[in-house]
Amino acid sequence: MAPRLALDHITVMDATPIQLVEAASASGCGGICLFMESMDVLPHMPPFNLYDDPAQRRALKARMADLGIALDLAYPFTLAGRTDVQTHKPALACAAELGAGMVNLLVYDRDEARRADNFLAFCDLARGFGLRVGVEFYPVSQIKSLPDALNLVALAKSPGTIGVNADVLHLMRSGGTLADLAAAPAGSILYGQIADGPAVCAASSLDEEASGQRALAGDGVFDVAGFARALPLGCPISVEIPQDAAIRAGRSRLDRAQRAVDSVRLALGAA
C-alpha cells in the first residue's frame, strides 16, 4: 500500500496556496505543508498573505475540502533574539482556522536561557489554539541537530504534542544518523520530511541547498527508505524537494510535483 504523503510548499515554491493544494491532489498526495505568507528567501514564490485575507482563507479551505487535502504543517514560525512571542498570535490563529495539524518552528536565538523561556511561551500560545509544535533542527540555526531539538522539546514535557520535525537533509548535514533518529524517545518525533542529496555540501551552500535545490529521492546518496523506517510507526511524511533548476528550465509545476512525489514513492518501495 502506497504511503500517504504530503506535498511541501517549497517543492512547488512558485505556487499560490490554492495551486499548492491542486498540485498535491494531482500528484496523489493527501496533505500539504503550507507557507501562510510569501517568503523573500524563496524568489519564485508569488506574493500572498493569508493572515490579512479572510476571503483567500475561505477559498483555500473550500478547495482543500473539495479535494480532500489536509494541512499537515504550517509555516513560517521562528524564534530569534528579538522575537516577541505574542506577535505569533495572528499566524497561529490563521493556522488553527485552516485546520493545521502542526506548526513548524525554527529557532535562531543564541541566548540559551531566553531561547528556552520563549520556546515554552510559544508552546503555551500554540496550545491555546489547539496546535501541536514541531521543532525543525537545521544546521544554520541555533537548534542545529537532532540532539539539540530533542533537548529543547524535552523542556515542554509534552510528548506527542511538542516534538521534532525531522528532515532527512538536515539530519545528514548535521552529522546525524538513522540510528540516532530511531533511538529518539517515544513521542518526540512528530513529522518526517524527505529529499535526497550528495554526500557532502559546503557549509556556505547549506541554505541554498535546503531552500532551492535538493535531489529527487534516489538521485542522491541518502538512505530514504531507511529514514522512513527510522521514523515512528505511522509518522506522517512530506515531500520537500525544491527544484530551482527545474523551474528555471521551464518545467511545469505539476511535472515537478509529480516527479518529486513519484521519486519518493519509488524510494519507499511503493511506486
Secondary structure in CASP SS format (residue, H / E / C, confidence):
PFRMAT SS
TARGET T0000
AUTHOR 0000-0000-0000
METHOD secondary structure of the structure
MODEL  1
M C 1.00
A C 1.00
P C 1.00
R C 1.00
L E 1.00
A E 1.00
L E 1.00
D E 1.00
H H 1.00
I H 1.00
T H 1.00
V H 1.00
M C 1.00
D C 1.00
A C 1.00
T C 1.00
P H 1.00
I H 1.00
Q H 1.00
L H 1.00
V H 1.00
E H 1.00
A H 1.00
A H 1.00
S H 1.00
A H 1.00
S C 1.00
G C 1.00
C C 1.00
G C 1.00
G E 1.00
I E 1.00
C E 1.00
L E 1.00
F E 1.00
M C 1.00
E E 1.00
S C 1.00
M C 1.00
D C 1.00
V C 1.00
L C 1.00
P C 1.00
H C 1.00
M C 1.00
P C 1.00
P C 1.00
F C 1.00
N E 1.00
L C 1.00
Y C 1.00
D C 1.00
D C 1.00
P H 1.00
A H 1.00
Q H 1.00
R H 1.00
R H 1.00
A H 1.00
L H 1.00
K H 1.00
A H 1.00
R H 1.00
M H 1.00
A H 1.00
D H 1.00
L H 1.00
G C 1.00
I C 1.00
A E 1.00
L E 1.00
D E 1.00
L E 1.00
A E 1.00
Y E 1.00
P E 1.00
F E 1.00
T E 1.00
L E 1.00
A C 1.00
G C 1.00
R C 1.00
T C 1.00
D C 1.00
V H 1.00
Q H 1.00
T H 1.00
H H 1.00
K H 1.00
P H 1.00
A H 1.00
L H 1.00
A H 1.00
C H 1.00
A H 1.00
A H 1.00
E H 1.00
L C 1.00
G C 1.00
A C 1.00
G C 1.00
M E 1.00
V E 1.00
N E 1.00
L E 1.00
L E 1.00
V E 1.00
Y C 1.00
D C 1.00
R C 1.00
D C 1.00
E H 1.00
A H 1.00
R H 1.00
R H 1.00
A H 1.00
D H 1.00
N H 1.00
F H 1.00
L H 1.00
A H 1.00
F H 1.00
C H 1.00
D H 1.00
L H 1.00
A H 1.00
R H 1.00
G H 1.00
F C 1.00
G C 1.00
L C 1.00
R E 1.00
V E 1.00
G E 1.00
V E 1.00
E E 1.00
F C 1.00
Y C 1.00
P C 1.00
V C 1.00
S C 1.00
Q C 1.00
I C 1.00
K C 1.00
S C 1.00
L H 1.00
P H 1.00
D H 1.00
A H 1.00
L H 1.00
N H 1.00
L H 1.00
V H 1.00
A H 1.00
L C 1.00
A C 1.00
K C 1.00
S C 1.00
P C 1.00
G C 1.00
T C 1.00
I E 1.00
G E 1.00
V E 1.00
N E 1.00
A E 1.00
D E 1.00
V H 1.00
L H 1.00
H H 1.00
L H 1.00
M H 1.00
R H 1.00
S C 1.00
G C 1.00
G C 1.00
T C 1.00
L H 1.00
A H 1.00
D H 1.00
L H 1.00
A H 1.00
A C 1.00
A C 1.00
P C 1.00
A C 1.00
G C 1.00
S C 1.00
I E 1.00
L E 1.00
Y E 1.00
G E 1.00
Q E 1.00
I E 1.00
A C 1.00
D E 1.00
G C 1.00
P C 1.00
A C 1.00
V C 1.00
C C 1.00
A C 1.00
A H 1.00
S H 1.00
S H 1.00
L H 1.00
D H 1.00
E H 1.00
E H 1.00
A H 1.00
S H 1.00
G H 1.00
Q E 1.00
R C 1.00
A E 1.00
L C 1.00
A C 1.00
G C 1.00
D C 1.00
G C 1.00
V C 1.00
F C 1.00
D C 1.00
V H 1.00
A H 1.00
G H 1.00
F H 1.00
A H 1.00
R H 1.00
A H 1.00
L C 1.00
P C 1.00
L C 1.00
G C 1.00
C C 1.00
P C 1.00
I E 1.00
S E 1.00
V E 1.00
E C 1.00
I C 1.00
P C 1.00
Q E 1.00
D H 1.00
A H 1.00
A H 1.00
I H 1.00
R H 1.00
A C 1.00
G C 1.00
R C 1.00
S C 1.00
R H 1.00
L H 1.00
D H 1.00
R H 1.00
A H 1.00
Q H 1.00
R H 1.00
A H 1.00
V H 1.00
D H 1.00
S H 1.00
V H 1.00
R H 1.00
L H 1.00
A H 1.00
L C 1.00
G C 1.00
A C 1.00
A C 1.00
END
